[in-house]
Amino acid sequence: MTFKQQIYETVKRIPRGTVATYGQIALMSGNRGAARAVGNALHVNPEPYVIPCHRVVNASGRLAPDFAFGGADEQKRLLEEEGVKVDGNTVDLEKYQWRGKS
């Protein structure tokens, strides 16, 4: 399995109503320092309705300003639809971060 495929499989495991960070996905996908590669892979997500890339935020909980599937407003809408409160363009990681195992 390629690193990109591993990223997609990891993102599929993020439960509704939670978020993960790019760095967290990189670590869980087997490449600790590859947060930027995670962002690049999610930007070209081949199945955005199957691979929930809207659940991935930066290390501070900020939404992606260039969310590839409708912009930050759409990412916010999708998260709020799942019960994640977004304050401005930021998610409270203490409350909503997925604590899944790698």
Legacy VTK file of the C-alpha trace (Angstrom):
# vtk DataFile Version 3.0
C-alpha trace
ASCII
DATASET POLYDATA
POINTS 102 float
0.000 0.000 0.000
1.375 3.424 -0.906
1.665 6.196 1.664
-1.194 8.055 -0.037
-3.418 4.962 0.176
-2.489 4.589 3.852
-3.495 8.220 4.437
-6.893 7.592 2.856
-7.446 4.437 4.914
-6.540 6.282 8.117
-8.847 9.211 7.332
-11.713 6.779 6.705
-11.382 5.693 10.360
-12.014 9.172 11.817
-15.445 8.889 13.454
-18.270 11.322 12.713
-18.278 14.200 15.153
-14.501 14.205 15.613
-11.473 15.650 13.828
-7.817 14.728 13.429
-4.804 16.858 12.562
-2.617 16.511 9.498
0.305 15.539 11.719
-1.786 12.954 13.543
-2.802 11.363 10.235
0.836 11.367 9.082
1.928 9.614 12.277
-0.907 7.087 12.142
-0.121 6.429 8.468
3.497 5.603 9.237
5.363 8.798 8.367
5.631 11.098 11.398
6.924 14.241 9.671
4.690 14.166 6.620
1.827 16.479 7.614
2.268 18.496 4.419
2.084 15.300 2.331
-1.190 14.459 4.094
-2.572 17.850 3.082
-1.459 17.318 -0.503
-3.053 13.858 -0.629
-6.325 15.129 0.804
-6.384 18.022 -1.656
-6.649 15.448 -4.464
-8.927 13.057 -2.555
-10.478 10.800 -5.227
-13.571 10.006 -3.125
-14.498 12.955 -0.866
-17.829 11.345 0.092
-16.061 8.129 1.147
-12.815 9.576 2.525
-13.992 12.279 4.978
-11.172 14.770 4.488
-13.349 17.520 5.981
-12.539 15.946 9.372
-8.841 16.881 9.091
-7.653 20.230 10.490
-4.289 21.791 11.268
-2.397 21.408 14.549
-4.188 24.450 16.003
-7.620 23.177 15.006
-7.980 25.595 12.096
-9.965 24.621 9.026
-8.303 24.422 5.619
-8.645 27.845 3.944
-8.389 26.120 0.564
-10.563 23.087 1.337
-10.648 21.474 -2.102
-14.302 20.530 -1.984
-16.051 23.860 -1.518
-13.734 25.992 0.621
-13.581 26.550 4.371
-17.294 27.413 4.554
-18.165 23.965 3.186
-15.735 22.237 5.549
-17.340 24.139 8.421
-20.835 23.176 7.257
-19.915 19.487 7.008
-18.328 19.458 10.468
-21.235 21.296 12.078
-23.643 18.872 10.405
-21.816 16.133 12.348
-22.069 18.016 15.648
-18.586 19.582 15.697
-18.775 23.199 16.884
-16.623 25.498 14.774
-15.778 28.852 16.345
-14.829 31.170 13.492
-12.659 28.771 11.522
-11.323 26.786 14.479
-12.311 23.545 16.193
-11.597 22.939 19.886
-9.153 20.027 19.683
-9.457 19.230 23.386
-13.130 18.527 22.854
-13.319 17.121 19.305
-9.951 15.543 18.463
-10.156 11.847 17.678
-8.034 9.810 20.059
-7.764 6.795 17.773
-4.834 4.446 17.957
-2.218 4.183 15.212
LINES 1 103
102 0 1 2 3 4 5 6 7 8 9 10 11 12 13 14 15 16 17 18 19 20 21 22 23 24 25 26 27 28 29 30 31 32 33 34 35 36 37 38 39 40 41 42 43 44 45 46 47 48 49 50 51 52 53 54 55 56 57 58 59 60 61 62 63 64 65 66 67 68 69 70 71 72 73 74 75 76 77 78 79 80 81 82 83 84 85 86 87 88 89 90 91 92 93 94 95 96 97 98 99 100 101
